[in-house]
């Protein structure tokens, strides 16, 4: 039975979720983690925290937590920020910390932000939780004895946006880093883990015919070489600039429900994923919660937001979320 479960989990991971970089259901609420060009495109100071408990009830299922901070600089022409997150999957633990910089090109009714980040990453393995047959496998023994490998990586991205739409293009794991657990550097004893680039493309559009009811559309696609393309779409309704709810679909993987509340100083949101693939028989869904805190020096003009764009229609918070 242990072998059957292992084969099943491996098959699911390879065919559906063969990604090395975490994916968040509420990616639009913290797009900075996936695209460094987002730095400085929100409020003057923007801080966010998130926690994702995936596949509840499935032993060793992923748990991801993170925090990010970014801010505007130099009369809103630049942005800087940083983030740290941890992704735990069974005996494996991945920690990433990054610093990002973005430069903005402003037009009358749209802005283009170009960004990049550099990250320091740790890949850890808890050998005590592993069971293996061949105790003489040198590569495996190197991984278990070393426990942690460290490497640098990078990401780059572009964001075209205003208060009504956005187009985001980014690539993570840009450097194709190799984590080497072999201290002796002998080929016969090598234990390595190599990352591959993750290409992310997303678009969003806000629509309404009444200022109290704004529909937020978001679509994302993630491409990783050797794995099926992940496609995610969700729709949220914002009511009177405060309460919002919505749902979505991750093709072949899950359906999603979301709800949240926006305050003058930030936002809290929750989402639930229900698996629609073979894992549905073995888990009770995935939970994700996000908290956002922001600060802006500018005073919002009633009904017009911060007036950053010539034809601005929505309050500035709808550029963010």
C-alpha positions as semicolon CSV with decimal commas, in nm:
position;residue;x (nm);y (nm);z (nm)
1;X;0,000;0,000;0,000
2;X;0,289;0,240;0,074
3;X;0,431;0,180;-0,274
4;X;0,090;0,235;-0,435
5;X;0,047;0,569;-0,252
6;X;0,399;0,678;-0,347
7;X;0,347;0,595;-0,715
8;X;0,009;0,770;-0,716
9;X;0,149;1,085;-0,554
10;X;0,446;1,089;-0,792
11;X;0,218;1,049;-1,093
12;X;-0,007;1,335;-0,981
13;X;0,292;1,559;-0,914
14;X;0,451;1,489;-1,252
15;X;0,141;1,514;-1,468
16;X;-0,043;1,802;-1,301
17;X;0,168;1,998;-1,054
18;X;0,523;1,953;-1,185
19;X;0,621;2,299;-1,063
20;X;0,912;2,395;-0,842
21;X;0,782;2,745;-0,765
22;X;0,472;2,773;-0,544
23;X;0,137;2,879;-0,686
24;X;-0,118;3,079;-0,486
25;X;-0,491;3,072;-0,554
26;X;-0,505;3,442;-0,466
27;X;-0,208;3,526;-0,688
28;X;-0,364;3,857;-0,790
29;X;-0,366;3,972;-0,427
30;X;0,010;3,917;-0,403
31;X;0,134;3,927;-0,762
32;X;0,462;4,071;-0,636
33;X;0,568;3,719;-0,534
34;X;0,542;3,613;-0,899
35;X;0,642;3,934;-1,077
36;X;0,905;4,180;-0,940
37;X;0,767;4,453;-1,169
38;X;0,475;4,491;-0,925
39;X;0,707;4,668;-0,677
40;X;0,590;5,026;-0,628
41;X;0,273;4,998;-0,839
42;X;0,040;4,989;-0,537
43;X;0,025;5,225;-0,241
44;X;0,326;5,416;-0,108
45;X;0,398;5,124;0,127
46;X;0,241;4,780;0,087
47;X;0,287;4,483;0,322
48;X;0,127;4,140;0,278
49;X;0,122;3,803;0,451
50;X;-0,021;3,472;0,329
51;X;-0,067;3,113;0,439
52;X;-0,175;2,821;0,219
53;X;-0,264;2,473;0,351
54;X;-0,298;2,253;0,044
55;X;-0,471;1,914;0,016
56;X;-0,585;1,898;0,379
57;X;-0,579;1,542;0,512
58;X;-0,314;1,423;0,266
59;X;0,004;1,323;0,452
60;X;0,299;1,543;0,356
61;X;0,083;1,784;0,154
62;X;0,227;2,130;0,072
63;X;0,209;2,416;0,322
64;X;0,323;2,759;0,207
65;X;0,363;3,080;0,406
66;X;0,515;3,412;0,309
67;X;0,543;3,785;0,361
68;X;0,624;4,069;0,122
69;X;0,690;4,442;0,142
70;X;0,723;4,692;-0,142
71;X;0,712;5,069;-0,175
72;X;0,725;5,359;-0,421
73;X;1,036;5,572;-0,463
74;X;1,144;5,889;-0,639
75;X;0,810;6,051;-0,720
76;X;0,650;5,721;-0,811
77;X;0,906;5,650;-1,084
78;X;1,063;5,352;-0,909
79;X;0,971;5,071;-0,675
80;X;1,167;4,853;-0,435
81;X;1,068;4,558;-0,221
82;X;1,144;4,219;-0,084
83;X;0,979;3,897;0,018
84;X;1,043;3,574;0,203
85;X;0,842;3,254;0,181
86;X;0,867;2,892;0,288
87;X;0,719;2,599;0,098
88;X;0,705;2,265;0,283
89;X;0,621;1,940;0,101
90;X;0,664;1,622;0,306
91;X;1,034;1,596;0,401
92;X;1,129;1,883;0,170
93;X;1,149;2,248;0,272
94;X;1,217;2,537;0,035
95;X;1,290;2,887;0,168
96;X;1,337;3,186;-0,059
97;X;1,428;3,546;0,027
98;X;1,449;3,811;-0,245
99;X;1,509;4,181;-0,306
100;X;1,344;4,350;-0,604
101;X;1,372;4,673;-0,801
102;X;1,132;4,814;-1,060
103;X;1,142;5,114;-1,292
104;X;0,820;5,272;-1,419
105;X;0,752;5,447;-1,748
106;X;0,444;5,666;-1,712
107;X;0,204;5,761;-1,992
108;X;-0,116;5,964;-1,968
109;X;-0,350;5,673;-1,906
110;X;-0,126;5,372;-1,852
111;X;0,204;5,280;-1,688
112;X;0,470;5,023;-1,775
113;X;0,679;4,876;-1,493
114;X;0,993;4,670;-1,557
115;X;1,140;4,478;-1,264
116;X;1,393;4,221;-1,154
117;X;1,490;4,047;-0,833
118;X;1,770;3,842;-0,691
119;X;1,697;3,566;-0,442
120;X;1,886;3,352;-0,192
121;X;1,731;3,009;-0,156
122;X;1,767;2,709;0,071
123;X;1,651;2,359;-0,019
124;X;1,630;2,138;0,291
125;X;1,555;1,770;0,336
126;X;1,457;1,599;0,661
127;X;1,627;1,261;0,626
128;X;1,460;1,122;0,938
129;X;1,122;1,123;0,762
130;X;1,247;0,925;0,460
131;X;1,228;0,550;0,412
132;X;1,454;0,397;0,146
133;X;1,561;0,049;0,043
134;X;1,917;0,098;-0,076
135;X;2,120;0,228;0,216
136;X;2,435;0,222;-0,001
137;X;2,314;0,482;-0,250
138;X;2,586;0,747;-0,214
139;X;2,388;1,021;-0,384
140;X;2,096;0,970;-0,145
141;X;2,326;0,951;0,156
142;X;2,489;1,280;0,054
143;X;2,149;1,451;0,040
144;X;2,045;1,316;0,379
145;X;2,375;1,393;0,550
146;X;2,403;1,742;0,400
147;X;2,034;1,821;0,470
148;X;2,054;2,168;0,315
149;X;2,179;2,312;-0,011
150;X;2,187;2,683;-0,091
151;X;2,187;2,873;-0,417
152;X;2,111;3,210;-0,575
153;X;1,843;3,269;-0,835
154;X;1,669;3,554;-1,014
155;X;1,341;3,667;-1,168
156;X;1,233;3,932;-1,415
157;X;0,903;4,076;-1,530
158;X;0,697;4,348;-1,693
159;X;0,363;4,494;-1,589
160;X;0,142;4,716;-1,807
161;X;-0,145;4,857;-1,600
162;X;-0,394;5,121;-1,503
163;X;-0,702;5,111;-1,278
164;X;-0,908;4,918;-1,537
165;X;-0,672;4,644;-1,659
166;X;-0,329;4,488;-1,626
167;X;-0,104;4,262;-1,832
168;X;0,172;4,079;-1,646
169;X;0,462;3,879;-1,792
170;X;0,731;3,728;-1,573
171;X;0,981;3,446;-1,538
172;X;1,093;3,290;-1,208
173;X;1,387;3,055;-1,149
174;X;1,548;3,254;-1,429
175;X;1,902;3,142;-1,347
176;X;1,830;2,768;-1,368
177;X;2,013;2,713;-1,039
178;X;2,151;2,376;-0,931
179;X;2,139;2,271;-0,565
180;X;2,440;2,050;-0,501
181;X;2,435;1,821;-0,197
182;X;2,768;1,659;-0,284
183;X;3,049;1,788;-0,063
184;X;3,316;1,572;-0,227
185;X;3,226;1,676;-0,584
186;X;3,285;1,318;-0,699
187;X;3,050;1,234;-0,984
188;X;2,973;0,889;-0,846
189;X;2,846;1,045;-0,524
190;X;2,660;1,341;-0,664
191;X;2,321;1,446;-0,526
192;X;2,182;1,745;-0,716
193;X;1,852;1,924;-0,773
194;X;1,821;2,159;-1,071
195;X;1,559;2,432;-1,112
196;X;1,403;2,534;-1,443
197;X;1,247;2,865;-1,549
198;X;0,876;2,922;-1,477
199;X;0,702;3,151;-1,726
200;X;0,391;3,331;-1,598
201;X;0,145;3,536;-1,801
202;X;-0,165;3,697;-1,651
203;X;-0,425;3,952;-1,751
204;X;-0,701;4,123;-1,557
205;X;-0,989;4,357;-1,632
206;X;-1,225;4,551;-1,404
207;X;-1,574;4,621;-1,533
208;X;-1,885;4,792;-1,395
209;X;-2,184;5,000;-1,488
210;X;-2,237;5,115;-1,131
211;X;-1,963;5,240;-0,893
212;X;-2,092;5,021;-0,609
213;X;-2,050;4,697;-0,805
214;X;-1,719;4,622;-0,974
215;X;-1,640;4,291;-1,146
216;X;-1,275;4,187;-1,133
217;X;-1,162;3,930;-1,393
218;X;-0,825;3,754;-1,368
219;X;-0,662;3,492;-1,588
220;X;-0,319;3,335;-1,540
221;X;-0,118;3,073;-1,729
222;X;0,205;2,916;-1,600
223;X;0,439;2,728;-1,833
224;X;0,714;2,495;-1,710
225;X;0,913;2,284;-1,956
226;X;0,804;1,920;-1,945
227;X;0,477;1,988;-1,764
228;X;0,122;2,073;-1,875
229;X;0,036;2,443;-1,880
230;X;-0,147;2,553;-1,564
231;X;-0,445;2,776;-1,648
232;X;-0,638;2,958;-1,373
233;X;-0,933;3,197;-1,404
234;X;-1,143;3,365;-1,137
235;X;-1,407;3,635;-1,114
236;X;-1,472;3,853;-0,808
237;X;-1,744;4,107;-0,734
238;X;-1,651;4,408;-0,518
239;X;-1,950;4,565;-0,341
240;X;-1,931;4,928;-0,229
241;X;-1,551;4,921;-0,216
242;X;-1,556;4,686;0,082
243;X;-1,696;4,332;0,072
244;X;-1,608;4,103;-0,218
245;X;-1,665;3,741;-0,316
246;X;-1,615;3,523;-0,621
247;X;-1,510;3,192;-0,768
248;X;-1,291;3,039;-1,031
249;X;-1,152;2,731;-1,198
250;X;-0,805;2,583;-1,238
251;X;-0,844;2,370;-1,548
252;X;-0,832;1,999;-1,471
253;X;-0,724;2,065;-1,112
254;X;-0,975;2,249;-0,891
255;X;-1,267;2,487;-0,853
256;X;-1,223;2,784;-0,621
257;X;-1,435;3,004;-0,393
258;X;-1,317;3,334;-0,245
259;X;-1,440;3,607;-0,013
260;X;-1,292;3,901;0,168
261;X;-1,322;4,253;0,304
262;X;-1,133;4,571;0,214
263;X;-1,061;4,832;0,481
264;X;-0,913;5,180;0,449
265;X;-0,582;5,040;0,573
266;X;-0,576;4,699;0,404
267;X;-0,759;4,382;0,318
268;X;-0,829;4,030;0,447
269;X;-0,930;3,748;0,213
270;X;-0,991;3,373;0,222
271;X;-1,016;3,113;-0,052
272;X;-1,102;2,744;-0,068
273;X;-0,999;2,502;-0,344
274;X;-1,195;2,184;-0,414
275;X;-0,995;1,929;-0,613
276;X;-1,151;1,801;-0,935
277;X;-0,878;1,555;-1,028
278;X;-0,780;1,216;-0,883
279;X;-0,667;1,377;-0,557
280;X;-1,027;1,461;-0,468
281;X;-1,061;1,116;-0,308
282;X;-0,767;1,174;-0,075
283;X;-0,797;1,532;0,052
284;X;-1,050;1,778;0,195
285;X;-0,951;2,072;-0,022
286;X;-0,705;2,360;0,018
287;X;-0,734;2,670;0,239
288;X;-0,560;3,001;0,182
289;X;-0,573;3,328;0,374
290;X;-0,411;3,662;0,296
291;X;-0,367;3,985;0,492
292;X;-0,271;4,316;0,335
293;X;-0,168;4,641;0,504
294;X;-0,089;4,959;0,312
295;X;-0,012;5,325;0,366
296;X;-0,045;5,618;0,125
297;X;0,042;5,985;0,174
298;X;-0,198;6,105;-0,092
299;X;-0,560;6,169;0,001
300;X;-0,812;5,984;-0,209
301;X;-1,052;6,196;-0,408
302;X;-1,408;6,081;-0,355
303;X;-1,520;5,855;-0,637
304;X;-1,197;5,902;-0,836
305;X;-0,924;5,733;-0,633
306;X;-0,577;5,886;-0,642
307;X;-0,611;6,022;-0,996
308;X;-0,292;5,852;-1,118
309;X;-0,430;5,801;-1,470
310;X;-0,598;6,044;-1,710
311;X;-0,921;5,846;-1,746
312;X;-0,915;5,680;-1,405
313;X;-1,251;5,527;-1,321
314;X;-1,199;5,322;-1,006
315;X;-1,040;5,388;-0,670
316;X;-0,671;5,302;-0,654
317;X;-0,736;4,986;-0,451
318;X;-0,872;4,817;-0,764
319;X;-0,534;4,852;-0,933
320;X;-0,400;4,650;-0,643
321;X;-0,641;4,366;-0,599
